[in-house]
């Protein structure tokens, strides 16, 4: 029985070289075919399907704005870049983009649901229900009675929450909140529809709500004492610990317990001062009398 003899070394080297060349050629052909395939118009982004409840933007305008920013075809388009392009469109809050074979994209959009205006009158910024500030044309807002918030953008969510809670507390007064401002020193100021201004001061949210509630509960009685109704309110300074200062249309007054207590304390201090002075005078008189008695 003859044993199989191994092929000579030179033959094995030739076979290996041929195999490597064949594999390399095949890979080259496949690469060239793939490159050619990727360049075919059939895979160029030909359509963009838009999903979602769109109120302020249309699928047509979205395609017109975003399509020129898309680079590549079905295989090479950067989905993250496409998502960013969609989210830069006004009113778009979030976008989810995926490929749709053979030449399309499908995007699901979520719009901002506006809850307030942001910044001074005429600014192109709004606040959504999540407290996020975004840029859009304020003329597109259809809701009425939205408040205007003014403050630092990083505190927009806090301000929206404060506006909502203050609106509930102040509702018995009638006019709703027209503007809520948070100043640079952390002081809250409310402007009601009709022009009344409420100075809430600074402090915790609970303290601001407590001050507003105190005004709501006591204003009708205070206004009645001045022959006015609660809707005559023009200005209220709620920064006192135990009360507030008011200005009503046709009446300038301070109607609060804090002022009464302050005046009472001042009177008590004055009386104490007079009593101390009288005691000192009496003591001097007694001392002089004792001195005169000893001399006699």
JOJOKA-V335883 format. One record per pair of residues at least 24 apart in sequence whose ideal C-beta (glycine too) atoms are under 10 Angstrom apart, sorted by sequence separation. I is the first residue (numbers start at 1). J is the second residue. D is the distance in Angstrom with one decimal. If there is no record, write none. Layout:
{{I & J & D} {I & J & D}}
This chain:
{{62 & 86 & 7.0} {65 & 89 & 5.7} {75 & 99 & 8.3} {83 & 107 & 8.0} {112 & 136 & 7.1} {114 & 138 & 8.9} {117 & 141 & 7.7} {125 & 149 & 9.7} {131 & 155 & 9.0} {132 & 156 & 6.9} {133 & 157 & 9.3} {158 & 182 & 8.0} {166 & 190 & 6.5} {188 & 212 & 9.4} {212 & 236 & 9.4} {214 & 238 & 7.3} {222 & 246 & 6.4} {226 & 250 & 8.4} {227 & 251 & 7.7} {45 & 70 & 5.7} {65 & 90 & 9.4} {74 & 99 & 6.0} {82 & 107 & 7.5} {111 & 136 & 9.6} {116 & 141 & 9.9} {123 & 148 & 9.3} {131 & 156 & 5.1} {132 & 157 & 7.4} {173 & 198 & 9.5} {211 & 236 & 9.3} {218 & 243 & 8.4} {219 & 244 & 8.8} {223 & 248 & 6.0} {226 & 251 & 4.6} {228 & 253 & 9.8} {44 & 70 & 9.9} {45 & 71 & 9.5} {66 & 92 & 9.8} {74 & 100 & 8.3} {75 & 101 & 9.9} {79 & 105 & 8.1} {114 & 140 & 8.7} {127 & 153 & 9.4} {130 & 156 & 9.4} {131 & 157 & 2.7} {156 & 182 & 9.7} {162 & 188 & 7.1} {170 & 196 & 10.0} {212 & 238 & 7.0} {214 & 240 & 9.9} {218 & 244 & 8.2} {222 & 248 & 8.4} {223 & 249 & 9.9} {225 & 251 & 9.7} {226 & 252 & 9.8} {45 & 72 & 7.8} {46 & 73 & 9.3} {62 & 89 & 6.1} {65 & 92 & 10.0} {70 & 97 & 9.8} {74 & 101 & 6.9} {75 & 102 & 9.7} {114 & 141 & 5.6} {116 & 143 & 9.8} {121 & 148 & 7.5} {123 & 150 & 9.6} {130 & 157 & 7.1} {131 & 158 & 7.4} {133 & 160 & 9.8} {155 & 182 & 6.3} {163 & 190 & 8.8} {211 & 238 & 4.1} {219 & 246 & 7.7} {226 & 253 & 6.1} {44 & 72 & 8.9} {45 & 73 & 6.2} {46 & 74 & 8.8} {61 & 89 & 8.0} {74 & 102 & 6.1} {77 & 105 & 7.2} {79 & 107 & 9.7} {114 & 142 & 8.8} {115 & 143 & 8.6} {120 & 148 & 8.3} {125 & 153 & 8.5} {128 & 156 & 9.4} {131 & 159 & 7.6} {132 & 160 & 9.3} {149 & 177 & 9.6} {162 & 190 & 9.5} {170 & 198 & 8.0} {210 & 238 & 9.4} {211 & 239 & 7.9} {214 & 242 & 9.3} {215 & 243 & 9.7} {218 & 246 & 9.8} {223 & 251 & 8.6} {225 & 253 & 8.9} {43 & 72 & 9.5} {44 & 73 & 4.9} {45 & 74 & 6.6} {57 & 86 & 9.9} {61 & 90 & 9.8} {66 & 95 & 9.2} {73 & 102 & 9.5} {74 & 103 & 5.3} {114 & 143 & 6.6} {117 & 146 & 5.9} {119 & 148 & 7.9} {127 & 156 & 5.5} {128 & 157 & 9.9} {131 & 160 & 4.5} {147 & 176 & 7.6} {148 & 177 & 8.8} {150 & 179 & 6.6} {151 & 180 & 8.1} {159 & 188 & 9.0} {211 & 240 & 8.8} {214 & 243 & 7.9} {215 & 244 & 6.0} {219 & 248 & 9.3} {226 & 255 & 7.5} {43 & 73 & 4.4} {44 & 74 & 7.6} {62 & 92 & 7.9} {73 & 103 & 7.3} {74 & 104 & 7.4} {113 & 143 & 9.4} {116 & 146 & 5.4} {117 & 147 & 7.2} {118 & 148 & 7.4} {119 & 149 & 8.0} {120 & 150 & 7.0} {127 & 157 & 8.5} {130 & 160 & 8.5} {131 & 161 & 7.1} {146 & 176 & 9.6} {147 & 177 & 4.6} {148 & 178 & 6.7} {149 & 179 & 7.6} {150 & 180 & 7.4} {151 & 181 & 6.5} {152 & 182 & 7.2} {208 & 238 & 8.4} {211 & 241 & 9.7} {214 & 244 & 7.1} {223 & 253 & 9.9} {225 & 255 & 7.2} {42 & 73 & 8.9} {43 & 74 & 4.5} {45 & 76 & 10.0} {66 & 97 & 9.7} {74 & 105 & 8.4} {115 & 146 & 7.0} {116 & 147 & 5.1} {117 & 148 & 4.2} {118 & 149 & 5.5} {119 & 150 & 6.4} {125 & 156 & 9.6} {129 & 160 & 7.9} {145 & 176 & 5.9} {146 & 177 & 9.6} {147 & 178 & 6.6} {148 & 179 & 4.5} {149 & 180 & 5.5} {150 & 181 & 4.4} {151 & 182 & 3.6} {152 & 183 & 9.9} {155 & 186 & 9.6} {207 & 238 & 9.9} {215 & 246 & 8.7} {222 & 253 & 8.3} {41 & 73 & 8.8} {42 & 74 & 8.8} {43 & 75 & 6.3} {45 & 77 & 6.2} {57 & 89 & 6.3} {114 & 146 & 6.9} {115 & 147 & 8.6} {116 & 148 & 6.7} {117 & 149 & 7.0} {118 & 150 & 7.7} {119 & 151 & 9.3} {127 & 159 & 8.0} {128 & 160 & 8.8} {145 & 177 & 9.1} {146 & 178 & 9.6} {147 & 179 & 6.4} {148 & 180 & 7.5} {149 & 181 & 7.8} {150 & 182 & 7.3} {151 & 183 & 7.7} {152 & 184 & 8.0} {166 & 198 & 8.8} {211 & 243 & 9.8} {223 & 255 & 8.6} {40 & 73 & 8.4} {43 & 76 & 8.9} {44 & 77 & 9.7} {56 & 89 & 9.9} {57 & 90 & 7.2} {62 & 95 & 9.4} {116 & 149 & 5.0} {117 & 150 & 9.2} {118 & 151 & 8.9} {127 & 160 & 5.7} {145 & 178 & 9.0} {147 & 180 & 5.8} {148 & 181 & 8.7} {149 & 182 & 8.0} {150 & 183 & 8.8} {151 & 184 & 8.7} {211 & 244 & 7.5} {222 & 255 & 4.4} {38 & 72 & 9.0} {39 & 73 & 8.2} {43 & 77 & 9.9} {48 & 82 & 9.0} {56 & 90 & 7.5} {57 & 91 & 5.2} {90 & 124 & 8.6} {115 & 149 & 9.2} {119 & 153 & 8.9} {166 & 200 & 8.3} {196 & 230 & 9.9} {221 & 255 & 9.2} {222 & 256 & 8.3} {38 & 73 & 6.5} {56 & 91 & 4.1} {57 & 92 & 6.6} {70 & 105 & 7.8} {91 & 126 & 9.0} {93 & 128 & 6.7} {118 & 153 & 7.8} {129 & 164 & 9.9} {151 & 186 & 9.7} {196 & 231 & 8.6} {198 & 233 & 8.6} {38 & 74 & 8.9} {50 & 86 & 8.9} {55 & 91 & 7.9} {56 & 92 & 9.1} {90 & 126 & 9.7} {93 & 129 & 10.0} {127 & 163 & 9.2} {196 & 232 & 9.1} {197 & 233 & 9.1} {199 & 235 & 7.8} {200 & 236 & 9.2} {201 & 237 & 8.3} {203 & 239 & 9.1} {219 & 255 & 9.0} {38 & 75 & 5.7} {45 & 82 & 9.2} {54 & 91 & 8.3} {91 & 128 & 9.5} {93 & 130 & 8.2} {151 & 188 & 9.3} {194 & 231 & 7.5} {196 & 233 & 4.6} {197 & 234 & 7.5} {198 & 235 & 8.0} {199 & 236 & 7.0} {200 & 237 & 9.3} {201 & 238 & 6.5} {202 & 239 & 8.3} {218 & 255 & 8.4} {37 & 75 & 8.7} {38 & 76 & 6.8} {48 & 86 & 9.3} {54 & 92 & 9.0} {67 & 105 & 9.5} {118 & 156 & 6.8} {162 & 200 & 9.3} {195 & 233 & 9.4} {196 & 234 & 5.8} {197 & 235 & 5.1} {198 & 236 & 5.1} {199 & 237 & 4.7} {200 & 238 & 5.4} {201 & 239 & 3.6} {218 & 256 & 8.6} {66 & 105 & 9.2} {93 & 132 & 7.5} {150 & 189 & 8.9} {166 & 205 & 9.4} {169 & 208 & 9.2} {170 & 209 & 9.7} {173 & 212 & 9.3} {192 & 231 & 9.9} {194 & 233 & 8.5} {195 & 234 & 7.0} {196 & 235 & 6.9} {197 & 236 & 7.4} {198 & 237 & 8.4} {199 & 238 & 6.1} {200 & 239 & 7.4} {201 & 240 & 8.8} {218 & 257 & 9.2} {52 & 92 & 9.1} {116 & 156 & 8.6} {165 & 205 & 7.2} {169 & 209 & 5.6} {194 & 234 & 9.2} {195 & 235 & 9.3} {196 & 236 & 7.3} {197 & 237 & 9.1} {198 & 238 & 6.3} {199 & 239 & 5.9} {34 & 75 & 9.3} {52 & 93 & 10.0} {66 & 107 & 8.4} {93 & 134 & 7.3} {118 & 159 & 9.0} {150 & 191 & 9.6} {165 & 206 & 9.7} {168 & 209 & 9.0} {169 & 210 & 9.1} {172 & 213 & 9.6} {192 & 233 & 8.0} {215 & 256 & 10.0} {52 & 94 & 9.4} {63 & 105 & 9.9} {92 & 134 & 8.8} {118 & 160 & 9.5} {166 & 208 & 7.4} {169 & 211 & 9.5} {170 & 212 & 5.9} {173 & 215 & 8.0} {214 & 256 & 9.4} {52 & 95 & 8.7} {91 & 134 & 7.7} {116 & 159 & 8.2} {147 & 190 & 9.2} {148 & 191 & 8.4} {162 & 205 & 6.2} {165 & 208 & 8.7} {166 & 209 & 6.9} {169 & 212 & 4.7} {170 & 213 & 8.8} {173 & 216 & 6.0} {214 & 257 & 9.9} {52 & 96 & 9.3} {63 & 107 & 9.7} {90 & 134 & 7.8} {91 & 135 & 9.2} {92 & 136 & 9.5} {116 & 160 & 6.0} {147 & 191 & 9.1} {161 & 205 & 7.8} {165 & 209 & 6.0} {168 & 212 & 9.7} {169 & 213 & 5.3} {172 & 216 & 5.2} {192 & 236 & 9.9} {50 & 95 & 9.6} {51 & 96 & 9.0} {62 & 107 & 8.0} {90 & 135 & 6.2} {91 & 136 & 5.2} {115 & 160 & 6.0} {169 & 214 & 9.9} {170 & 215 & 8.2} {171 & 216 & 8.4} {172 & 217 & 8.6} {199 & 244 & 8.9} {90 & 136 & 4.4} {91 & 137 & 8.8} {147 & 193 & 9.5} {162 & 208 & 7.0} {166 & 212 & 5.9} {169 & 215 & 9.1} {170 & 216 & 6.3} {173 & 219 & 7.1} {190 & 236 & 9.1} {198 & 244 & 9.1} {199 & 245 & 8.9} {62 & 109 & 7.5} {88 & 135 & 9.6} {89 & 136 & 9.7} {90 & 137 & 6.8} {116 & 163 & 6.5} {158 & 205 & 8.2} {162 & 209 & 8.5} {165 & 212 & 9.0} {166 & 213 & 9.9} {169 & 216 & 6.4} {172 & 219 & 9.1} {173 & 220 & 9.1} {59 & 107 & 9.5} {115 & 163 & 8.6} {116 & 164 & 9.3} {145 & 193 & 8.2} {172 & 220 & 8.8} {190 & 238 & 9.4} {48 & 97 & 9.0} {49 & 98 & 9.9} {91 & 140 & 7.5} {115 & 164 & 8.4} {59 & 109 & 9.1} {90 & 140 & 8.3} {188 & 238 & 9.4} {197 & 247 & 9.1} {49 & 100 & 6.5} {188 & 239 & 9.9} {196 & 247 & 9.3} {48 & 100 & 9.0} {57 & 109 & 7.6} {187 & 239 & 8.3} {196 & 248 & 9.8} {47 & 100 & 8.0} {196 & 249 & 9.7} {45 & 99 & 9.4} {57 & 111 & 6.8} {195 & 249 & 9.9} {45 & 100 & 9.8} {49 & 104 & 6.3} {50 & 105 & 9.4} {51 & 106 & 6.9} {52 & 107 & 8.2} {54 & 109 & 6.5} {56 & 111 & 6.2} {174 & 229 & 9.9} {46 & 102 & 8.7} {47 & 103 & 7.0} {48 & 104 & 6.7} {49 & 105 & 7.2} {50 & 106 & 8.1} {51 & 107 & 7.0} {52 & 108 & 5.4} {53 & 109 & 8.6} {54 & 110 & 9.5} {55 & 111 & 6.1} {56 & 112 & 8.2} {174 & 230 & 7.5} {175 & 231 & 7.6} {46 & 103 & 4.2} {47 & 104 & 4.4} {48 & 105 & 5.0} {49 & 106 & 4.4} {50 & 107 & 5.7} {51 & 108 & 4.5} {52 & 109 & 4.0} {53 & 110 & 8.1} {54 & 111 & 6.2} {55 & 112 & 9.8} {56 & 113 & 10.0} {173 & 230 & 6.2} {174 & 231 & 6.1} {43 & 101 & 9.1} {44 & 102 & 9.8} {45 & 103 & 6.2} {46 & 104 & 6.2} {47 & 105 & 7.8} {48 & 106 & 7.7} {49 & 107 & 7.2} {50 & 108 & 8.1} {51 & 109 & 7.0} {52 & 110 & 6.0} {53 & 111 & 7.1} {55 & 113 & 8.7} {56 & 114 & 8.8} {121 & 179 & 9.4} {172 & 230 & 8.5} {173 & 231 & 7.8} {175 & 233 & 8.9} {43 & 102 & 6.0} {44 & 103 & 6.0} {45 & 104 & 6.8} {46 & 105 & 9.6} {47 & 106 & 9.3} {48 & 107 & 6.5} {49 & 108 & 9.4} {50 & 109 & 6.4} {52 & 111 & 7.2} {55 & 114 & 9.9} {120 & 179 & 9.8} {174 & 233 & 9.8} {42 & 102 & 6.2} {43 & 103 & 5.6} {45 & 105 & 6.3} {53 & 113 & 9.8} {173 & 233 & 7.4} {42 & 103 & 6.4} {116 & 177 & 9.5} {40 & 102 & 9.8} {41 & 103 & 8.5} {117 & 179 & 8.7} {40 & 103 & 9.7} {116 & 179 & 9.7} {116 & 180 & 8.4} {57 & 136 & 9.6} {56 & 136 & 7.1} {56 & 137 & 8.5} {57 & 140 & 9.4} {56 & 140 & 5.2} {55 & 140 & 8.8} {56 & 141 & 8.8} {56 & 142 & 8.9} {55 & 142 & 8.2}}
